[in-house]
Structures are given as C-alpha cells and as structure tokens.
Amino acid sequence: MWFLYLLLFLLILGILVTIHEFGHFIVAKKCGVHIYEFSIGMGPLIHKHMGKDKIQYSIRALPIGGYVQMAGEVEEDDKKVKKDKFMCNKPWWQRLLILCAGVTMNFILAFILLFTVALIWGGSSFDPVIESVEDNSPAAKAGIRANDTIISVNNHTTSSWDTAQIELIMKDDDNIFDIKVRHEDGNIEDLKVTPEKTEREKIEVNYFGIKASNTKKYGFLNALNYAFKKFGTIYESMFKTIGGLITGKISIKSLSGPVGIYTVVSDSAKMGMEQLVYLIAFLSINLGFVNILPFPAFDGGHVLFVLIELIRGGKKVNQKVEGYFHLAGFILIFILLIIVTIQDVIRLF
C-alpha cells in the first residue's frame, strides 16, 4: 500500500510543478522568448517530440515535476539565439509576466479545486466558532464554552479558523494565551488560557482542548464564496507562519520536507477524496506563495531584481552578481531541505 501512496505523492508533486512550469512556458512563448525544451518529469529522457515551433517537448523518467528551459533567464547565454529572443532582453513588464505566470497557474488551480470541494462536499464555515470543549481541558478551566467565537489571540485578530490555529501554535514567553471570545449570549470576555504541552509526531504542540465547528453550506454561489474566502484565509495564515518562523514563535521543527508531505498525502488519501482534493489545493497555494517570496532562486527573487532595475531607471544589476545571488539562495534552500528531511525521517521512527 505504501507504494501506491508514494505514486500518488509523486503524481501530485508532478502535477503541481508541471502546472507551475506551464505557466512560465505559455507566457514566455507568447512574449517571443526562445524556448529550448518543455519537460514533464525530470531526469533521463523517455520520449521527446520536436514541435513545429522548434521547441522540444519531453517526458522524463522521474515524475517529480517538470521544467521549461528558456534562453537568457539571467544573461545572454547562447550565441546562436537572436538578442531579442533572450528573456533577459525582454521589456521589464514581459519579464514580470513570465516570472509571475507559474505562481498564477498554481493559484488558479487551487481556486478551482477549492470551488470543486465546496460544490461537491459543501464548504465549511469560516468563523472560528468552537463546537465543543473537552472536560477538564485548559480551555474549559479558563472558561471557554461550546459555541464561543474566538475574536483574538494575544491581541491578534482571528477572522477565521485558519488564522486562529496559527496564533494558537505560536510560542508564548510565559505560555499564557490571552484569548478574547464572544459567548453564545453575545457577551465578550477576555480569558487567560495556559495550554498543556504535548507531543504530536515528536513535535511539541499546545493542547487547548477545543474542537472547531464544521457546519457546511452547499450550492454554486456558496461554493464560489467558499473558494474566494478559503483561498484568502490560507494565504493569510501562510504570512503569519512566515512571520512566526522569522520571530522564532514557530519552530523550524514544524516544517516538512518531501518525506513529511508524503506522510500527509497518505493520511489524506485514507480520509477520502474530499480531503485529498483539498490537500492538493492547499499545497498548490503553498507552492505559489513560497515561489513568489523575494528570496534568491525563487521566482520572487528574480522579480526583486526586475523591480530594482525599475527603481534604478532601467539600469540592470550586474548579471554575474545576480547569478551569484541566486546560487547562494539555491544552496541555502538545499541545506534547509536536508534539515527538514532529516527531521521528517526521525519522526517516522
């Protein structure tokens, strides 16, 4: 069975990365950039087809994504290509469109999948309403009751369960969380909750003893509304997560690499198609969000240099400096990937 889950994981990863790369490909082609190859999969070549557009379309052995190989992504790198066909020589607005196209495709895919989830299985409510509170739990002892709505955590507004959950996993210096709730009768109360520390998959987490409400709405318009709102709340929670990692309120141990994602995929598959489709949408937003961050080697890092060029009145940053910048970023990402993968493997044993 693990082999089937592995194939499913690779299929999902392949779809997300291929969709991302297809975004870059189609916009680059429309902008007249010389493209050598568009590949589905990585590694050894299985099949190739030379199109009438003189682009090689390939299928490769490892189903872990894909890529588009363009001329002049950073600098003029092929004497056989006309200067106006290099990506680096295109107008700034075309380069921005090409760089952002992959992220855009991931976001479009995620929106369609979220809409599909809500249309078929119903869209869950967004309000951070507590369905139940466990007896003698930290939340119960503090005075939190079923049907309470969480208004804020540590003075940070919680507009949805996604944002509330992020705030509740943040580290707190004295381990006392200020939680403002609106009771069912309309009264608002500020409560201090001291969560218990417990381990989940070898990661220390806060235990409050509350369960989220899971009421659902159905229909086309509700599905459309759900897709828009859910996309927004997931994106907002990712901003909060990045902020927590930077400030140290969220531990790097909470991050997952390929092994951890494989585990999540297998768990979601066991829970059914609804959870699996939702997970693919969530991962697609993750991929898009991370890629647009202004970090070297990411699409956002390349966007940053285009924006610097604009600020400098059209004067480009030295191409070798930009190349070293992205190389350094790639090395850092690779090191981080090794760290989180080791963490994921440790959790399995």
C-alpha positions in Angstrom: 0.0 0.0 0.0 2.9 2.4 0.8 4.0 2.1 -2.9 0.6 3.3 -4.1 0.8 6.3 -1.7 4.3 7.0 -3.0 3.0 7.0 -6.6 0.1 9.3 -5.5 2.6 11.7 -3.8 4.8 11.8 -6.9 1.7 12.3 -9.1 0.5 15.3 -7.0 4.0 16.8 -6.9 4.4 16.3 -10.7 1.0 18.0 -11.4 1.7 21.0 -9.2 5.2 21.6 -10.6 4.2 20.9 -14.2 1.2 23.4 -13.9 3.6 25.9 -12.5 6.2 25.5 -15.3 3.5 25.5 -17.9 2.5 29.0 -16.7 6.1 30.2 -17.4 6.2 28.3 -20.7 3.0 29.7 -22.2 3.6 33.3 -21.3 7.3 33.1 -22.4 6.2 31.7 -25.7 3.6 34.5 -26.2 6.3 37.1 -25.4 8.7 35.6 -28.0 11.3 34.1 -25.7 13.4 31.4 -27.3 12.5 28.1 -25.6 14.7 25.0 -25.9 12.5 22.5 -24.0 9.4 22.0 -22.0 9.6 18.8 -20.0 7.1 16.8 -17.9 9.2 15.0 -15.3 12.9 15.2 -14.6 16.0 13.0 -15.2 16.6 10.6 -18.0 14.7 11.2 -21.3 11.9 8.7 -22.1 10.3 10.4 -25.1 10.8 13.7 -27.0 8.9 15.4 -29.7 10.2 18.4 -31.7 7.3 20.7 -32.3 6.6 22.9 -35.4 7.6 25.8 -33.0 11.1 24.2 -32.8 10.6 23.5 -29.1 11.4 20.1 -27.7 8.5 18.6 -25.7 9.8 15.9 -23.4 8.7 13.2 -21.0 11.4 12.2 -18.5 11.7 9.3 -16.1 11.3 10.9 -12.7 7.7 12.1 -12.1 8.7 14.8 -9.6 7.7 17.9 -11.6 9.0 19.4 -14.8 10.8 22.4 -16.2 10.9 24.9 -19.1 14.4 25.8 -20.4 14.5 29.3 -21.8 17.3 31.3 -23.3 18.8 34.1 -21.2 16.9 33.7 -18.0 19.7 35.8 -16.3 22.1 36.7 -19.1 22.8 36.1 -22.8 23.9 32.5 -22.7 23.7 31.3 -26.3 25.4 32.9 -29.3 23.1 31.1 -31.7 20.0 32.9 -30.3 18.9 36.4 -31.5 19.3 39.1 -28.9 15.6 39.9 -28.9 14.8 36.3 -28.1 16.6 36.2 -24.7 14.3 36.6 -21.7 16.8 39.0 -20.1 16.4 41.4 -23.0 12.6 41.5 -23.0 10.8 44.6 -21.6 10.5 44.6 -17.8 6.7 44.1 -17.9 7.1 41.0 -20.0 9.7 39.6 -17.7 7.4 40.2 -14.7 4.5 38.4 -16.5 6.7 35.4 -17.3 8.1 35.2 -13.8 4.7 35.5 -12.1 2.9 33.2 -14.5 3.9 30.0 -12.7 2.6 31.2 -9.4 -0.6 32.5 -11.1 -1.2 29.0 -12.5 -0.8 27.4 -9.1 -3.3 29.9 -7.6 -5.8 29.3 -10.4 -5.6 25.5 -9.9 -6.0 25.9 -6.1 -9.1 28.1 -6.6 -10.7 25.6 -9.0 -10.0 22.7 -6.6 -11.4 24.7 -3.6 -14.5 25.5 -5.6 -14.9 21.8 -6.6 -14.6 20.7 -2.9 -17.3 23.1 -1.8 -19.6 22.3 -4.8 -19.4 18.5 -4.3 -19.0 18.1 -0.5 -20.0 21.5 0.8 -18.0 24.4 2.1 -17.1 24.6 5.8 -17.8 27.7 7.8 -15.0 30.2 8.3 -16.0 31.8 11.6 -13.7 30.5 14.5 -16.6 29.0 16.4 -15.9 26.3 19.0 -18.1 23.3 18.5 -17.0 21.6 21.8 -14.7 21.8 24.7 -13.1 18.8 26.4 -13.9 18.4 30.1 -11.0 19.5 32.4 -9.0 20.8 29.4 -7.1 24.1 29.7 -9.8 25.8 27.7 -12.6 24.5 29.9 -10.7 25.6 33.1 -10.3 29.1 31.7 -14.0 29.5 31.0 -14.2 28.8 27.3 -17.5 27.1 26.3 -19.0 25.4 23.3 -20.4 27.8 20.7 -17.9 30.5 21.7 -16.4 32.5 18.9 -12.7 33.3 19.1 -12.2 37.0 18.4 -8.5 37.4 19.0 -5.5 35.5 20.4 -2.8 37.6 22.1 -4.3 40.7 20.6 -4.1 39.3 17.1 -7.5 39.3 15.3 -8.7 35.8 14.3 -11.0 36.2 11.3 -11.1 32.5 10.6 -10.1 29.1 11.9 -7.1 29.1 9.7 -5.7 32.3 11.4 -6.8 31.2 14.8 -5.0 27.9 14.5 -1.7 29.7 13.5 -2.0 32.0 16.5 -2.6 29.1 18.9 0.5 27.2 17.8 2.8 30.3 18.3 5.3 30.1 21.2 4.4 32.4 24.1 7.1 33.5 26.5 5.0 32.8 29.7 2.8 30.2 28.0 -0.3 32.2 28.9 -2.5 32.9 25.9 -4.9 35.9 26.1 -7.9 34.7 24.2 -10.9 37.0 23.6 -14.1 35.2 23.0 -17.7 36.1 22.2 -20.1 33.8 24.2 -23.3 32.5 22.7 -25.3 35.1 24.6 -23.3 37.9 22.9 -21.1 38.8 25.9 -17.4 39.3 25.2 -14.8 38.1 27.6 -11.0 38.2 27.9 -9.7 34.9 29.2 -6.2 33.6 30.0 -5.5 30.1 28.9 -2.4 28.1 29.8 -2.2 25.2 27.3 -0.6 21.9 28.2 2.5 20.8 26.3 2.1 17.6 24.5 3.9 15.7 21.7 2.4 15.0 18.3 4.6 13.2 15.8 7.6 14.1 18.0 6.8 17.8 17.8 5.8 19.7 21.0 2.4 21.3 20.5 0.0 23.3 22.6 -3.1 21.4 23.8 -6.1 23.6 24.5 -8.9 21.0 24.3 -11.2 22.7 21.8 -12.8 21.5 18.6 -13.6 23.6 15.6 -17.2 23.9 14.3 -17.7 22.1 10.9 -21.0 23.3 9.7 -21.3 23.3 5.9 -23.1 25.3 3.2 -24.0 24.0 -0.3 -24.8 25.3 -3.7 -22.9 27.1 -6.6 -22.8 30.6 -5.1 -21.8 29.2 -1.7 -19.0 27.2 -3.4 -17.8 30.3 -5.2 -17.8 32.3 -1.9 -16.0 29.5 -0.1 -13.3 29.3 -2.8 -12.6 33.0 -2.6 -12.6 33.2 1.2 -10.7 29.9 1.8 -8.0 31.0 -0.6 -7.7 34.2 1.3 -7.5 32.7 4.8 -4.9 30.1 3.7 -2.8 32.8 2.1 -3.1 34.9 5.3 -2.2 32.0 7.5 1.0 31.5 5.4 2.0 35.1 6.0 1.5 34.5 9.7 3.6 31.3 9.5 6.5 33.1 7.8 6.3 35.8 10.4 6.3 33.2 13.2 9.4 31.5 11.7 11.3 34.8 11.4 10.5 35.8 15.0 11.1 32.3 16.4 7.5 31.9 17.6 7.1 28.9 15.3 9.9 26.3 15.4 11.6 25.1 12.2 10.7 21.7 13.5 7.2 22.3 12.4 8.3 22.5 8.7 8.0 19.4 6.5 10.0 18.3 3.5 9.2 15.7 0.9 9.0 12.8 3.4 6.6 14.8 5.6 4.5 15.8 2.7 4.3 12.1 1.6 3.0 11.3 5.1 0.3 14.0 4.9 -0.7 12.8 1.4 -1.0 9.2 2.6 -3.1 10.3 5.6 -5.3 12.5 3.4 -5.9 9.6 0.9 -7.1 7.4 3.8 -9.6 10.1 4.8 -11.2 10.2 1.4 -11.3 12.1 -1.9 -12.6 15.4 -0.3 -9.6 15.7 2.0 -7.2 14.7 -0.8 -8.5 17.3 -3.2 -8.4 20.0 -0.5 -4.8 19.0 0.3 -3.8 19.4 -3.4 -5.3 22.9 -3.4 -3.5 23.7 -0.1 -0.2 22.5 -1.5 -0.7 24.5 -4.7 -1.2 27.7 -2.7 1.9 26.8 -0.7 4.0 26.3 -3.8 2.8 29.6 -5.3 3.2 31.5 -2.1 6.8 30.3 -1.4 7.8 30.8 -5.0 6.8 34.5 -5.0 8.7 35.3 -1.9 11.6 37.8 -2.6 14.2 35.1 -1.9 17.1 34.2 -4.2 16.5 31.3 -6.6 12.7 31.7 -6.2 10.6 33.4 -8.8 10.1 36.2 -6.3 13.9 36.7 -6.1 14.0 37.2 -9.9 11.0 39.6 -9.6 13.0 41.6 -7.0 15.8 42.2 -9.5 13.4 43.4 -12.1 11.9 45.9 -9.6 15.4 47.0 -8.6 16.1 47.7 -12.2 13.0 49.8 -12.4 14.0 51.8 -9.3 17.4 52.4 -10.9 15.8 53.9 -14.0 16.2 50.8 -16.2 19.8 50.1 -15.3 20.2 46.4 -14.7 22.1 44.8 -11.8 25.3 43.2 -12.8 24.3 39.8 -14.2 27.1 37.9 -12.5 26.1 39.4 -9.2 22.5 38.3 -9.8 23.7 34.9 -10.7 25.8 34.5 -7.5 22.8 35.8 -5.5 20.5 33.1 -6.9 23.2 30.4 -6.5 23.6 31.3 -2.8 19.9 31.1 -2.4 19.8 27.7 -4.0 22.4 26.4 -1.7 20.5 27.7 1.4 17.3 26.1 0.2 19.1 22.8 -0.4 20.6 22.9 3.1 17.1 23.7 4.6 15.6 20.8 2.6 18.2 18.4 4.0 17.5 19.6 7.6 13.7 19.2 7.3 14.0 15.9 5.5 16.2 14.6 8.4 13.5 15.8 10.8 10.8 14.0 8.8 12.7 10.8 8.8 13.4 11.0 12.6 9.6 11.4 13.2 8.9 8.2 11.3 11.0 6.1 13.8 
